[in-house]
Amino acid sequence: MLEEFKPASLQNFYENPERYAFEFQVEFLNERLRRQDEIARHKGIVLEDRTLREDYHIFGKAQRIQGNMTPEQFAIYEKTFRLMSARIPPPDLLVYLKADVDTLMERIANRGRGAEQAIPREYIATLNELYEEWIVSYDASPVLVINANQDMNETDFFEETARQIADKVKSIPGLTSLTPGIGEWVTIPSTEAVLRSIEVEHELEAYLHSNPSLITIAGNIGLGKTTLAKMLANALGINGLYEAPEENPLLEQFLGNKPKYCFDLQRYLFQMRAEQRRKGKSGDGSYVKDRSMPEDLLTFCNMFKVQGILTESEYDILHAEFRKIMGELPQADLLIVLEGSPQLAWKRIQERNIAMEVEGGWTLEEIHFLHGEYETYAERVRSFGYHKGPVLRLNVDKIDFTNRAHLGYVMSEILNALKSGK
């Protein structure tokens, strides 16, 4: 995903940096916002040309150091960056192309961009020094340093760099484990992927009809729990258990007065999900359930307690009540946890435009809070004894359930997980 900017703005900046530095850096921040929406729409690996954090720590700071931004301008710029960086996650891997000033000056001269030809060597040296300082202290994600002093046009350089990046990605804990094996599905020819997906679908359908099972799907609001549940129910001929918020007698009252109705709503949800759990484990067929039981306590009640919507006393009562209910219920056979960025969740909430969610429902800050709770949800449900079977974690930033190959991969993982839990 390449960096985009207006050539005229670049020309103005290099000709009169003191006049245009603030305007130019703000334009780049705006471009990052636009590009982030594009990144969220893409599935699989995305290569991004320069990150948001580089704009601030390298180029923005350079303008302040060189006196091209006033203290007041830099304060505004810094505040904007902080607000954006809280909402735009760092990359999964940062690749740093390291070269000396002589090499950089030679490449600038050779590529022949008119606006760049007057760049002072001192400015490039300042940028290089800022990069070195930043990389040493950068801890937001793993870093791969590539020696870029050599000829980057050589085939050997690209092949070796690609190999290093691939090896680094494979070594990052949690990055590949969220979507293990999907690469095999998306790299085979599309026809073969469809045929393989159909084969896996039939195999999973047969398994579920012979072995009545309950599959529960957990995840932040907007990440696709209901969508996946309906797709699995329809494709596999199994029963679906859904939240049906429009049938909840307390939800509208809760949204109108959260402190007053929160406790009663949570008790209602405990009982409703318990009934669904009993039905899902009745043995009369296989079921897929939209939202898992422990989410109410471990994510939402936690947030409501922090917000002061639930008192400590109310939370303790709910915790004890939940423990008692869980002890009386059969376990689900598989827990699927959908994981994805809060930006994606918020974007989908806005797109589906459900009145109860948009008008007095959820805020972006709450979606961020819940995202933090879900980052450890899979581990907590196991350690607290709320789920003792297999757990399948799916990164919906990388997986598109409407893609036949991706859905084939998901069904394959479900089948493997169910078999491993028996």
MARSE-30261 format. One record per residue (C-alpha): residue in one letter; z, x, y. Coordinates in nm, 4 decimals, decimal comma. Layout:
N
[rec "A" [Z X Y]],
...
END
This chain:
422
[rec "M" [0,0000 0,0000 0,0000]],
[rec "L" [-0,1320 0,1896 0,2996]],
[rec "E" [0,0231 0,2176 0,6430]],
[rec "E" [-0,1584 0,0131 0,9073]],
[rec "F" [-0,1502 0,0615 1,2832]],
[rec "K" [-0,3677 0,0001 1,5865]],
[rec "P" [-0,5766 0,3114 1,6663]],
[rec "A" [-0,5426 0,2366 2,0383]],
[rec "S" [-0,1623 0,2426 2,0093]],
[rec "L" [-0,1753 0,5776 1,8321]],
[rec "Q" [-0,4050 0,7170 2,1009]],
[rec "N" [-0,1758 0,5924 2,3783]],
[rec "F" [0,1295 0,7401 2,2095]],
[rec "Y" [-0,0148 1,0879 2,1661]],
[rec "E" [-0,1560 1,0937 2,5188]],
[rec "N" [0,1641 0,9709 2,6860]],
[rec "P" [0,4572 0,9730 2,4393]],
[rec "E" [0,7220 0,9202 2,7059]],
[rec "R" [0,5509 0,5986 2,8170]],
[rec "Y" [0,4592 0,4589 2,4739]],
[rec "A" [0,7118 0,6008 2,2204]],
[rec "F" [0,9433 0,2975 2,2161]],
[rec "E" [0,6553 0,0493 2,1982]],
[rec "F" [0,4851 0,2486 1,9209]],
[rec "Q" [0,7974 0,2790 1,7038]],
[rec "V" [0,8718 -0,0940 1,7386]],
[rec "E" [0,5144 -0,1666 1,6311]],
[rec "F" [0,5741 0,0356 1,3148]],
[rec "L" [0,8929 -0,1602 1,2405]],
[rec "N" [0,6959 -0,4841 1,2747]],
[rec "E" [0,4379 -0,3447 1,0337]],
[rec "R" [0,7145 -0,2746 0,7807]],
[rec "L" [0,8214 -0,6408 0,7943]],
[rec "R" [0,4662 -0,7595 0,7369]],
[rec "R" [0,4197 -0,5162 0,4524]],
[rec "Q" [0,7465 -0,6161 0,2856]],
[rec "D" [0,6150 -0,9716 0,2413]],
[rec "E" [0,3073 -0,8239 0,0766]],
[rec "I" [0,5181 -0,6051 -0,1525]],
[rec "A" [0,7238 -0,9082 -0,2610]],
[rec "R" [0,4042 -1,0875 -0,3698]],
[rec "H" [0,2879 -0,8007 -0,5912]],
[rec "K" [0,3871 -0,7563 -0,9532]],
[rec "G" [0,4158 -0,4283 -1,1393]],
[rec "I" [0,4136 -0,0878 -0,9702]],
[rec "V" [0,3613 -0,0741 -0,5931]],
[rec "L" [0,2841 0,2570 -0,4184]],
[rec "E" [0,3976 0,2455 -0,0560]],
[rec "D" [0,2710 0,4844 0,2113]],
[rec "R" [0,5899 0,5792 0,4003]],
[rec "T" [0,9143 0,3801 0,3999]],
[rec "L" [1,1133 0,1954 0,6649]],
[rec "R" [1,3902 0,4549 0,6545]],
[rec "E" [1,1465 0,7358 0,7375]],
[rec "D" [1,0432 0,5548 1,0545]],
[rec "Y" [1,3980 0,5686 1,1852]],
[rec "H" [1,5401 0,8930 1,0458]],
[rec "I" [1,2297 1,1036 1,1140]],
[rec "F" [0,9964 0,9564 1,3726]],
[rec "G" [1,2395 0,7426 1,5710]],
[rec "K" [1,4975 1,0207 1,5956]],
[rec "A" [1,2251 1,2689 1,6912]],
[rec "Q" [1,1366 1,0562 1,9937]],
[rec "R" [1,4993 1,0505 2,1071]],
[rec "I" [1,5370 1,4266 2,0489]],
[rec "Q" [1,2262 1,4991 2,2537]],
[rec "G" [1,3346 1,2676 2,5332]],
[rec "N" [1,0567 1,0137 2,4800]],
[rec "M" [1,3089 0,7306 2,4345]],
[rec "T" [1,5939 0,6561 2,6734]],
[rec "P" [1,9441 0,6092 2,5266]],
[rec "E" [1,9122 0,2355 2,5946]],
[rec "Q" [1,5766 0,2136 2,4166]],
[rec "F" [1,7033 0,4101 2,1179]],
[rec "A" [2,0117 0,1865 2,0911]],
[rec "I" [1,7870 -0,1216 2,0709]],
[rec "Y" [1,5596 0,0536 1,8206]],
[rec "E" [1,8571 0,1649 1,6094]],
[rec "K" [2,0054 -0,1878 1,6005]],
[rec "T" [1,6705 -0,3337 1,4928]],
[rec "F" [1,6429 -0,0754 1,2164]],
[rec "R" [1,9947 -0,1498 1,0886]],
[rec "L" [1,9225 -0,5231 1,0722]],
[rec "M" [1,5957 -0,4608 0,8880]],
[rec "S" [1,7329 -0,2029 0,6442]],
[rec "A" [2,0068 -0,4475 0,5409]],
[rec "R" [1,7337 -0,6853 0,4248]],
[rec "I" [1,4625 -0,4480 0,3011]],
[rec "P" [1,5722 -0,2576 -0,0108]],
[rec "P" [1,4940 0,1115 -0,0550]],
[rec "P" [1,2195 0,2074 -0,3013]],
[rec "D" [1,3032 0,2580 -0,6683]],
[rec "L" [1,1729 0,6138 -0,6320]],
[rec "L" [1,1045 0,8252 -0,3228]],
[rec "V" [0,8310 1,0890 -0,3610]],
[rec "Y" [0,8622 1,3612 -0,0960]],
[rec "L" [0,5490 1,5699 -0,0344]],
[rec "K" [0,6891 1,8992 0,0940]],
[rec "A" [0,4672 2,1383 0,2928]],
[rec "D" [0,5188 2,4056 0,5569]],
[rec "V" [0,4138 2,3691 0,9201]],
[rec "D" [0,1076 2,5959 0,8856]],
[rec "T" [-0,0308 2,3802 0,6038]],
[rec "L" [0,0338 2,0606 0,7980]],
[rec "M" [-0,1349 2,1886 1,1139]],
[rec "E" [-0,4389 2,2986 0,9135]],
[rec "R" [-0,4720 1,9567 0,7482]],
[rec "I" [-0,4370 1,7739 1,0790]],
[rec "A" [-0,7181 1,9860 1,2203]],
[rec "N" [-0,9404 1,9379 0,9144]],
[rec "R" [-0,9121 1,5594 0,8865]],
[rec "G" [-1,0426 1,5252 1,2398]],
[rec "R" [-0,8542 1,2277 1,3805]],
[rec "G" [-0,9214 1,2583 1,7514]],
[rec "A" [-0,5830 1,1287 1,8626]],
[rec "E" [-0,4020 1,3858 1,6477]],
[rec "Q" [-0,5791 1,6996 1,7652]],
[rec "A" [-0,3488 1,7494 2,0635]],
[rec "I" [-0,0258 1,7209 1,8607]],
[rec "P" [0,1948 2,0205 1,9518]],
[rec "R" [0,3058 2,2494 1,6711]],
[rec "E" [0,6637 2,2101 1,7959]],
[rec "Y" [0,6486 1,8354 1,7268]],
[rec "I" [0,5344 1,8894 1,3661]],
[rec "A" [0,8088 2,1504 1,3230]],
[rec "T" [1,0676 1,8994 1,4487]],
[rec "L" [0,9432 1,6349 1,2034]],
[rec "N" [0,9553 1,8859 0,9178]],
[rec "E" [1,3125 1,9848 1,0007]],
[rec "L" [1,4190 1,6200 1,0213]],
[rec "Y" [1,2597 1,5532 0,6813]],
[rec "E" [1,4496 1,8453 0,5263]],
[rec "E" [1,7820 1,7228 0,6679]],
[rec "W" [1,7133 1,3641 0,5614]],
[rec "I" [1,6087 1,4458 0,2043]],
[rec "V" [1,9228 1,6532 0,1456]],
[rec "S" [2,1491 1,3597 0,2396]],
[rec "Y" [1,9301 1,0746 0,1053]],
[rec "D" [2,1057 0,8858 -0,1759]],
[rec "A" [1,9560 0,5356 -0,1612]],
[rec "S" [1,7293 0,6055 -0,4608]],
[rec "P" [1,6114 0,8970 -0,6790]],
[rec "V" [1,3925 1,1595 -0,5086]],
[rec "L" [1,1008 1,3554 -0,6542]],
[rec "V" [0,9953 1,6587 -0,4480]],
[rec "I" [0,6301 1,7645 -0,4829]],
[rec "N" [0,5009 2,0991 -0,3543]],
[rec "A" [0,2181 1,9869 -0,1248]],
[rec "N" [0,1217 2,3313 0,0042]],
[rec "Q" [-0,1432 2,3584 -0,2666]],
[rec "D" [-0,4891 2,1998 -0,2479]],
[rec "M" [-0,4253 1,8264 -0,2824]],
[rec "N" [-0,7948 1,7527 -0,3388]],
[rec "E" [-0,7918 1,9264 -0,6764]],
[rec "T" [-0,7965 1,7028 -0,9855]],
[rec "D" [-0,5264 1,9155 -1,1461]],
[rec "F" [-0,2909 1,8429 -0,8554]],
[rec "F" [-0,3308 1,4657 -0,8889]],
[rec "E" [-0,2923 1,4726 -1,2667]],
[rec "E" [0,0208 1,6865 -1,2499]],
[rec "T" [0,1691 1,4751 -0,9693]],
[rec "A" [0,1003 1,1528 -1,1625]],
[rec "R" [0,2669 1,3028 -1,4697]],
[rec "Q" [0,5750 1,4053 -1,2705]],
[rec "I" [0,6041 1,0595 -1,1146]],
[rec "A" [0,5667 0,8888 -1,4543]],
[rec "D" [0,8321 1,1146 -1,6096]],
[rec "K" [1,0679 1,0527 -1,3183]],
[rec "V" [1,0238 0,6743 -1,3373]],
[rec "K" [1,0991 0,6796 -1,7107]],
[rec "S" [1,4194 0,8750 -1,6464]],
[rec "I" [1,5641 0,6338 -1,3888]],
[rec "P" [1,8443 0,4275 -1,5499]],
[rec "G" [1,7958 0,0524 -1,5134]],
[rec "L" [1,4468 0,0726 -1,3651]],
[rec "T" [1,2497 0,0529 -1,6883]],
[rec "S" [1,5238 -0,1159 -1,8927]],
[rec "L" [1,4837 -0,4371 -1,6934]],
[rec "T" [1,1282 -0,4760 -1,8211]],
[rec "P" [1,1133 -0,2661 -2,1395]],
[rec "G" [0,7728 -0,2661 -2,3036]],
[rec "I" [0,5871 -0,4703 -2,0421]],
[rec "G" [0,3564 -0,1779 -1,9725]],
[rec "E" [0,2145 -0,2162 -2,3217]],
[rec "W" [0,1250 -0,5788 -2,2453]],
[rec "V" [-0,0358 -0,5288 -1,9046]],
[rec "T" [-0,2446 -0,2272 -2,0023]],
[rec "I" [-0,4281 -0,3814 -2,2973]],
[rec "P" [-0,7519 -0,5782 -2,2348]],
[rec "S" [-0,6851 -0,9280 -2,0966]],
[rec "T" [-0,8443 -1,1068 -2,3936]],
[rec "E" [-0,6318 -0,9100 -2,6369]],
[rec "A" [-0,3219 -0,9836 -2,4277]],
[rec "V" [-0,3928 -1,3592 -2,4371]],
[rec "L" [-0,4478 -1,3575 -2,8145]],
[rec "R" [-0,1346 -1,1540 -2,8684]],
[rec "S" [0,0616 -1,3881 -2,6411]],
[rec "I" [-0,0538 -1,6922 -2,8390]],
[rec "E" [0,0476 -1,5230 -3,1626]],
[rec "V" [0,3958 -1,4412 -3,0311]],
[rec "E" [0,4324 -1,7944 -2,8927]],
[rec "H" [0,3593 -1,9454 -3,2350]],
[rec "E" [0,6005 -1,7048 -3,4026]],
[rec "L" [0,8799 -1,7861 -3,1563]],
[rec "E" [0,8113 -2,1600 -3,1852]],
[rec "A" [0,8389 -2,1424 -3,5646]],
[rec "Y" [1,1603 -1,9425 -3,5408]],
[rec "L" [1,3222 -2,1905 -3,3006]],
[rec "H" [1,2266 -2,4880 -3,5146]],
[rec "S" [1,3731 -2,3211 -3,8245]],
[rec "N" [1,6787 -2,1825 -3,6455]],
[rec "P" [1,8178 -2,4282 -3,3865]],
[rec "S" [1,9222 -2,2108 -3,0932]],
[rec "L" [2,0519 -2,2461 -2,7389]],
[rec "I" [1,8927 -2,0209 -2,4756]],
[rec "T" [2,0616 -2,0168 -2,1338]],
[rec "I" [1,8995 -1,8780 -1,8188]],
[rec "A" [2,1075 -1,7282 -1,5365]],
[rec "G" [2,0065 -1,5879 -1,1991]],
[rec "N" [2,0250 -1,6198 -0,8234]],
[rec "I" [1,8978 -1,9304 -0,6459]],
[rec "G" [1,5192 -1,9227 -0,6138]],
[rec "L" [1,4415 -1,6627 -0,8831]],
[rec "G" [1,2752 -1,9075 -1,1226]],
[rec "K" [1,5351 -2,0342 -1,3713]],
[rec "T" [1,4005 -2,3899 -1,3743]],
[rec "T" [1,0400 -2,2692 -1,3819]],
[rec "L" [1,1001 -2,0458 -1,6832]],
[rec "A" [1,3070 -2,3123 -1,8615]],
[rec "K" [1,0316 -2,5723 -1,8212]],
[rec "M" [0,7597 -2,3288 -1,9293]],
[rec "L" [0,9518 -2,2342 -2,2437]],
[rec "A" [1,0363 -2,5966 -2,3253]],
[rec "N" [0,6746 -2,7091 -2,2862]],
[rec "A" [0,5151 -2,4128 -2,4623]],
[rec "L" [0,7567 -2,3989 -2,7554]],
[rec "G" [0,8178 -2,7704 -2,8063]],
[rec "I" [1,1937 -2,7407 -2,7559]],
[rec "N" [1,4369 -2,9419 -2,5439]],
[rec "G" [1,5232 -2,8589 -2,1838]],
[rec "L" [1,8603 -2,9003 -2,0132]],
[rec "Y" [1,8346 -2,8953 -1,6332]],
[rec "E" [2,0715 -2,9034 -1,3346]],
[rec "A" [1,9198 -3,2175 -1,1741]],
[rec "P" [2,0990 -3,1746 -0,8373]],
[rec "E" [1,9660 -3,5093 -0,7168]],
[rec "E" [2,1837 -3,6774 -0,9838]],
[rec "N" [2,5005 -3,4944 -0,8784]],
[rec "P" [2,7284 -3,7491 -0,7020]],
[rec "L" [2,9262 -3,4794 -0,5153]],
[rec "L" [2,6579 -3,2364 -0,4041]],
[rec "E" [2,5543 -3,4163 -0,0861]],
[rec "Q" [2,9185 -3,4643 0,0137]],
[rec "F" [2,9851 -3,0958 -0,0529]],
[rec "L" [2,6962 -2,9872 0,1687]],
[rec "G" [2,8363 -3,2058 0,4463]],
[rec "N" [3,1942 -3,0775 0,4138]],
[rec "K" [3,2237 -2,7759 0,1858]],
[rec "P" [3,5996 -2,7051 0,2154]],
[rec "K" [3,6873 -3,0675 0,1374]],
[rec "Y" [3,4631 -3,1166 -0,1661]],
[rec "C" [3,4199 -2,7664 -0,3117]],
[rec "F" [3,7074 -2,7875 -0,5615]],
[rec "D" [3,6019 -3,1290 -0,6929]],
[rec "L" [3,2377 -3,0198 -0,7153]],
[rec "Q" [3,3239 -2,7135 -0,9250]],
[rec "R" [3,5322 -2,9211 -1,1670]],
[rec "Y" [3,2440 -3,1658 -1,1992]],
[rec "L" [3,0010 -2,8802 -1,2691]],
[rec "F" [3,2314 -2,7346 -1,5358]],
[rec "Q" [3,2356 -3,0671 -1,7200]],
[rec "M" [2,8627 -3,1278 -1,6767]],
[rec "R" [2,7726 -2,7839 -1,8128]],
[rec "A" [3,0198 -2,8250 -2,0990]],
[rec "E" [2,8446 -3,1465 -2,2030]],
[rec "Q" [2,5090 -2,9677 -2,1852]],
[rec "R" [2,6476 -2,6811 -2,3953]],
[rec "R" [2,7684 -2,9217 -2,6640]],
[rec "K" [2,4319 -3,0957 -2,6687]],
[rec "G" [2,2470 -2,7637 -2,6828]],
[rec "K" [2,4536 -2,6545 -2,9836]],
[rec "S" [2,4485 -2,9899 -3,1624]],
[rec "G" [2,2096 -2,8554 -3,4256]],
[rec "D" [1,9459 -3,1263 -3,3763]],
[rec "G" [1,6944 -2,8741 -3,2407]],
[rec "S" [1,6559 -2,5783 -3,0074]],
[rec "Y" [1,7355 -2,6041 -2,6358]],
[rec "V" [1,6725 -2,4005 -2,3235]],
[rec "K" [1,9303 -2,4473 -2,0464]],
[rec "D" [1,8763 -2,4002 -1,6740]],
[rec "R" [2,1810 -2,1959 -1,5569]],
[rec "S" [2,4603 -2,0535 -1,7707]],
[rec "M" [2,8188 -2,1779 -1,7598]],
[rec "P" [2,9981 -1,8621 -1,6357]],
[rec "E" [2,7825 -1,8476 -1,3212]],
[rec "D" [2,9876 -2,1225 -1,1580]],
[rec "L" [3,3070 -1,9175 -1,1801]],
[rec "L" [3,1807 -1,5582 -1,1618]],
[rec "T" [2,9310 -1,5958 -0,8784]],
[rec "F" [2,9659 -1,9185 -0,6797]],
[rec "C" [3,3443 -1,9643 -0,6976]],
[rec "N" [3,3874 -1,5972 -0,6097]],
[rec "M" [3,1739 -1,6464 -0,3003]],
[rec "F" [3,3501 -1,9680 -0,1994]],
[rec "K" [3,6876 -1,7936 -0,2315]],
[rec "V" [3,5711 -1,5052 -0,0100]],
[rec "Q" [3,4382 -1,7559 0,2443]],
[rec "G" [3,7668 -1,9453 0,2472]],
[rec "I" [3,6003 -2,2609 0,1171]],
[rec "L" [3,8178 -2,2376 -0,1952]],
[rec "T" [4,1846 -2,1460 -0,1551]],
[rec "E" [4,3477 -1,8871 -0,3830]],
[rec "S" [4,5417 -2,1687 -0,5490]],
[rec "E" [4,2284 -2,3763 -0,6108]],
[rec "Y" [4,0457 -2,0734 -0,7500]],
[rec "D" [4,3313 -1,9954 -0,9897]],
[rec "I" [4,3332 -2,3552 -1,1146]],
[rec "L" [3,9562 -2,3472 -1,1668]],
[rec "H" [3,9794 -2,0129 -1,3447]],
[rec "A" [4,2403 -2,1407 -1,5902]],
[rec "E" [4,0494 -2,4657 -1,6440]],
[rec "F" [3,7245 -2,2776 -1,7027]],
[rec "R" [3,8885 -2,0451 -1,9551]],
[rec "K" [4,0243 -2,3445 -2,1458]],
[rec "I" [3,6848 -2,5197 -2,1528]],
[rec "M" [3,5011 -2,2046 -2,2633]],
[rec "G" [3,7484 -2,1525 -2,5462]],
[rec "E" [3,6604 -2,4940 -2,6868]],
[rec "L" [3,2816 -2,4540 -2,6702]],
[rec "P" [3,0328 -2,2902 -2,9070]],
[rec "Q" [2,8555 -1,9800 -2,7784]],
[rec "A" [2,4948 -1,9761 -2,6590]],
[rec "D" [2,2576 -1,7810 -2,8834]],
[rec "L" [2,0852 -1,5921 -2,6016]],
[rec "L" [2,1594 -1,5331 -2,2342]],
[rec "I" [1,8603 -1,4510 -2,0132]],
[rec "V" [1,9541 -1,3049 -1,6738]],
[rec "L" [1,6816 -1,3149 -1,4077]],
[rec "E" [1,7214 -1,0290 -1,1619]],
[rec "G" [1,5290 -0,9903 -0,8380]],
[rec "S" [1,5611 -0,9009 -0,4731]],
[rec "P" [1,7391 -1,1356 -0,2303]],
[rec "Q" [1,4223 -1,1243 -0,0180]],
[rec "L" [1,2211 -1,2779 -0,3020]],
[rec "A" [1,4889 -1,5414 -0,3668]],
[rec "W" [1,5037 -1,6390 0,0017]],
[rec "K" [1,1247 -1,6505 0,0315]],
[rec "R" [1,0989 -1,8907 -0,2629]],
[rec "I" [1,3782 -2,1112 -0,1303]],
[rec "Q" [1,1859 -2,1496 0,1955]],
[rec "E" [0,8565 -2,2130 0,0149]],
[rec "R" [0,9833 -2,4867 -0,2155]],
[rec "N" [1,1506 -2,6570 0,0838]],
[rec "I" [1,4086 -2,8617 -0,1060]],
[rec "A" [1,5948 -3,0526 0,1648]],
[rec "M" [1,9435 -2,9975 0,0205]],
[rec "E" [1,8840 -2,6212 0,0029]],
[rec "V" [1,7326 -2,5777 0,3485]],
[rec "E" [1,9401 -2,8241 0,5535]],
[rec "G" [2,3004 -2,7094 0,5257]],
[rec "G" [2,2461 -2,5601 0,1820]],
[rec "W" [2,2219 -2,1823 0,1620]],
[rec "T" [2,1990 -1,9013 0,4154]],
[rec "L" [2,0305 -1,5639 0,3756]],
[rec "E" [2,3726 -1,3975 0,3909]],
[rec "E" [2,4920 -1,6105 0,0976]],
[rec "I" [2,1825 -1,5206 -0,1048]],
[rec "H" [2,2602 -1,1527 -0,0398]],
[rec "F" [2,6220 -1,2053 -0,1501]],
[rec "L" [2,5139 -1,3806 -0,4694]],
[rec "H" [2,2637 -1,1018 -0,5353]],
[rec "G" [2,5553 -0,8578 -0,5362]],
[rec "E" [2,7439 -1,0768 -0,7839]],
[rec "Y" [2,4437 -1,1008 -1,0163]],
[rec "E" [2,3961 -0,7229 -1,0210]],
[rec "T" [2,6999 -0,6981 -1,2518]],
[rec "Y" [2,6841 -1,0464 -1,4051]],
[rec "A" [2,5378 -0,9401 -1,7410]],
[rec "E" [2,8130 -0,6828 -1,7908]],
[rec "R" [3,0954 -0,9135 -1,6780]],
[rec "V" [3,0098 -1,2075 -1,9044]],
[rec "R" [3,0216 -0,9716 -2,2020]],
[rec "S" [3,3407 -0,7891 -2,1039]],
[rec "F" [3,5240 -1,1156 -2,0202]],
[rec "G" [3,4243 -1,2690 -2,3549]],
[rec "Y" [3,2195 -1,5523 -2,2023]],
[rec "H" [2,9099 -1,4502 -2,3985]],
[rec "K" [2,9130 -1,2497 -2,7209]],
[rec "G" [2,5471 -1,2760 -2,8179]],
[rec "P" [2,2413 -1,0832 -2,6996]],
[rec "V" [2,1559 -1,0577 -2,3285]],
[rec "L" [1,7982 -1,0243 -2,2014]],
[rec "R" [1,7604 -0,9019 -1,8427]],
[rec "L" [1,4265 -0,9722 -1,6722]],
[rec "N" [1,3246 -0,8266 -1,3362]],
[rec "V" [1,1283 -1,1045 -1,1665]],
[rec "D" [1,0188 -0,8648 -0,8926]],
[rec "K" [0,7976 -0,7164 -1,1657]],
[rec "I" [0,7285 -1,0178 -1,3896]],
[rec "D" [0,5092 -1,3199 -1,3119]],
[rec "F" [0,5808 -1,6080 -1,5514]],
[rec "T" [0,2420 -1,7648 -1,4719]],
[rec "N" [0,0647 -1,4516 -1,6000]],
[rec "R" [-0,0264 -1,4983 -1,9686]],
[rec "A" [0,0391 -1,1347 -2,0592]],
[rec "H" [0,3730 -1,1324 -1,8763]],
[rec "L" [0,4832 -1,4569 -2,0435]],
[rec "G" [0,3770 -1,3139 -2,3789]],
[rec "Y" [0,6006 -1,0153 -2,3145]],
[rec "V" [0,8924 -1,2452 -2,2223]],
[rec "M" [0,8518 -1,4511 -2,5405]],
[rec "S" [0,8309 -1,1339 -2,7477]],
[rec "E" [1,1575 -1,0106 -2,5970]],
[rec "I" [1,3228 -1,3502 -2,6551]],
[rec "L" [1,2195 -1,3466 -3,0211]],
[rec "N" [1,3453 -0,9915 -3,0712]],
[rec "A" [1,6752 -1,0707 -2,8979]],
[rec "L" [1,7350 -1,3872 -3,1031]],
[rec "K" [1,6632 -1,2061 -3,4278]],
[rec "S" [1,8945 -0,9214 -3,3323]],
[rec "G" [2,1765 -1,1673 -3,2619]],
[rec "K" [2,1680 -1,3325 -3,6010]],
END
